[in-house]
Amino acid sequence: MTAGITKEFDRVFLQLQKRGLLLLSDSSLPSVSRLIAGDSLRGSWWTHERAHTIFAVNEMIEDHPDVLITKLISKKVTFVHRELWAEIYSIGVAREDWQLKGLTAGAKQLLKTVEAEGTLQTNDLGKAQGAKAGDTARVLETRLLLHANQIHTESGAHAKVLETWDTWAKRAAFRAKRKDPLAARRFLEQRLAELNTEFTGRGELPWLALLKP
């Protein structure tokens, strides 16, 4: 790893520590891509001249032991610092109405299977079922009903590793501390509201989106 990339990582990670939340990419809110590319970022960061650096820093953040990856803000990849893990965990295991309302039979069955197994790879479900599971998993992931992580299989295909929050907590060496889920949601709402105000953003949390009339 070059000194330049390490320096960029340190700068970006400092912002994650400061704010608790950081997106991979967003047009206004703090994100890895904008912190590295600056105002020159237009469209997809993959085509930016600093794409290599953005990719390398992104991988370093993903591998950091104090980082949780979720689809928390506006269904986008969101990095969450350990400081806020208790809030995410408490919401994830709460099984509130907004999380469960309107789930399809397939989503309910997949959630039940993951809860029974602790962890599950979508590519282990068979080709047809696995393809459907990927779409279903996205629904469960954005409702924080489970933790999901995308991987490359030996064949080069994409798959998701799905796990319960308790399985994730054990793997991440996180001593799960439950907080009141309402208080946890309100805390994250306030944190995101501050970011939206500061950066003129439009970030949205999943429960607020689902509770819209």
C-alpha positions in Angstrom: 0.0 0.0 0.0 1.5 3.3 -1.0 2.0 6.2 1.4 -0.4 8.3 -0.6 -3.3 5.8 -0.2 -2.5 5.3 3.5 -2.7 9.1 4.0 -6.0 9.3 2.2 -7.3 6.4 4.3 -6.3 8.2 7.5 -8.0 11.4 6.4 -11.2 9.6 5.4 -11.3 7.4 8.5 -11.0 10.5 10.7 -14.2 11.8 9.2 -15.9 8.5 9.9 -14.8 8.6 13.5 -16.0 12.2 13.8 -19.4 11.7 12.3 -20.1 8.0 13.0 -21.6 7.5 9.5 -20.0 7.7 6.1 -21.4 6.8 2.7 -19.4 5.0 0.0 -20.8 7.5 -2.6 -23.3 10.3 -2.4 -23.9 13.6 -4.3 -23.9 15.7 -1.1 -23.5 13.8 2.1 -20.0 12.9 3.4 -18.7 9.9 1.4 -15.5 8.2 0.6 -15.7 9.1 -3.1 -16.3 12.8 -2.5 -13.7 13.1 0.3 -11.1 11.8 -2.1 -12.3 13.3 -5.4 -13.6 16.5 -4.1 -15.8 18.8 -6.1 -14.4 17.3 -9.3 -16.6 14.2 -8.8 -19.4 14.0 -11.5 -21.4 10.9 -12.0 -20.0 7.5 -11.1 -16.7 7.5 -9.1 -15.6 4.5 -11.2 -14.8 6.8 -14.1 -13.0 9.4 -12.0 -9.2 9.8 -12.4 -8.8 8.9 -8.7 -11.0 5.8 -8.9 -8.0 3.5 -8.0 -7.5 5.5 -4.8 -11.2 5.5 -3.9 -11.4 1.7 -4.5 -8.3 1.1 -2.3 -9.5 3.3 0.5 -12.9 1.7 0.4 -11.4 -1.7 0.7 -9.3 -0.6 3.7 -12.4 0.8 5.4 -14.4 -2.4 4.7 -11.7 -4.4 6.4 -11.3 -2.2 9.4 -12.4 -3.9 12.7 -14.3 -0.8 13.8 -16.5 -0.5 10.7 -19.9 -2.1 10.1 -21.2 -2.0 6.5 -25.0 -1.5 6.1 -27.5 -0.1 3.7 -28.6 2.4 6.3 -28.9 5.7 4.5 -31.1 5.9 1.4 -30.5 2.2 0.7 -26.8 3.0 -0.1 -23.7 1.4 1.3 -23.1 3.1 4.6 -20.1 2.7 6.9 -21.0 2.8 10.6 -18.3 3.4 13.2 -18.2 1.1 16.2 -19.4 4.1 18.3 -22.9 3.6 16.8 -23.0 -0.2 16.6 -25.3 -0.5 19.7 -27.9 1.6 18.0 -27.8 -0.4 14.8 -27.9 -3.7 16.7 -30.7 -2.6 18.9 -32.8 -1.6 15.9 -31.9 -4.8 14.0 -33.1 -7.2 16.7 -36.2 -5.3 17.7 -38.5 -6.8 15.0 -40.7 -3.7 14.9 -43.8 -3.3 12.8 -42.0 -1.2 10.1 -39.5 -4.0 9.7 -42.0 -6.8 9.2 -45.0 -5.2 7.6 -45.6 -6.2 4.0 -42.8 -8.8 3.8 -43.5 -11.4 1.2 -43.7 -15.1 2.0 -40.3 -15.6 0.4 -38.8 -12.9 2.6 -40.3 -14.4 5.7 -39.0 -17.8 4.8 -35.5 -16.6 4.0 -35.4 -14.6 7.3 -36.5 -17.8 9.2 -33.8 -19.8 7.5 -31.1 -17.4 8.3 -32.3 -17.2 11.9 -32.2 -21.0 12.2 -28.7 -21.3 10.6 -27.1 -18.2 11.9 -25.4 -17.5 8.6 -26.2 -18.4 4.9 -24.7 -17.8 1.5 -27.2 -17.1 -1.2 -25.2 -19.1 -3.7 -25.7 -22.2 -1.6 -29.5 -22.1 -2.3 -29.2 -23.3 -5.9 -29.2 -21.2 -9.0 -32.8 -20.2 -9.4 -33.5 -19.9 -5.7 -30.2 -18.0 -5.1 -31.1 -15.4 -7.7 -34.4 -14.7 -6.0 -32.7 -14.8 -2.6 -30.4 -11.9 -3.7 -33.3 -9.7 -4.3 -35.1 -10.8 -1.2 -32.0 -10.3 0.9 -31.8 -6.7 -0.2 -35.3 -6.1 1.3 -34.3 -7.7 4.6 -31.0 -5.9 4.6 -32.5 -2.4 4.1 -35.0 -3.1 6.9 -32.0 -4.0 9.2 -33.5 -7.5 9.8 -30.1 -9.1 9.1 -26.6 -8.2 8.2 -25.5 -8.9 4.6 -22.1 -8.8 3.0 -21.4 -9.2 -0.7 -18.6 -11.6 -1.7 -17.1 -13.1 -4.9 -17.4 -16.8 -5.0 -14.7 -19.2 -6.4 -16.5 -19.1 -9.7 -16.2 -15.3 -9.9 -20.0 -14.7 -9.3 -21.5 -12.4 -6.8 -23.2 -13.8 -3.7 -24.3 -12.5 -0.3 -23.4 -13.8 3.1 -26.5 -13.3 5.3 -26.2 -13.5 9.0 -28.2 -12.7 12.1 -27.2 -9.7 14.1 -26.1 -12.1 17.0 -23.9 -14.0 14.6 -22.4 -10.8 13.2 -21.8 -9.5 16.8 -19.9 -12.6 17.7 -17.8 -12.4 14.6 -17.1 -8.7 15.0 -16.2 -9.2 18.7 -19.0 -6.8 19.6 -20.5 -7.2 23.1 -24.1 -6.7 22.1 -25.8 -4.0 24.3 -29.4 -3.6 23.6 -30.8 -0.1 23.8 -34.4 1.0 23.5 -35.1 0.7 19.8 -37.1 3.9 19.7 -34.3 5.8 21.4 -31.8 4.3 19.0 -33.9 5.3 16.0 -34.3 8.9 17.3 -30.6 9.1 17.9 -29.8 8.1 14.3 -32.5 10.4 13.0 -30.9 13.3 14.8 -27.4 12.4 13.6 -28.6 12.2 10.0 -30.6 15.4 10.3 -27.5 17.2 11.3 -25.6 15.9 8.3 -28.5 16.7 6.0 -28.6 20.3 7.3 -24.8 20.8 7.2 -24.4 19.4 3.7 -27.8 20.2 2.2 -28.4 16.4 1.8 -31.5 14.3 1.4 -30.4 11.2 3.2 -33.3 9.0 4.5 -33.4 6.3 7.1 -35.3 3.1 6.2 -38.1 3.3 8.9 -38.9 6.9 7.9 -39.2 5.9 4.3 -41.5 2.9 5.1 -43.6 5.0 7.5 -44.4 7.6 4.8 -48.1 7.8 4.0 
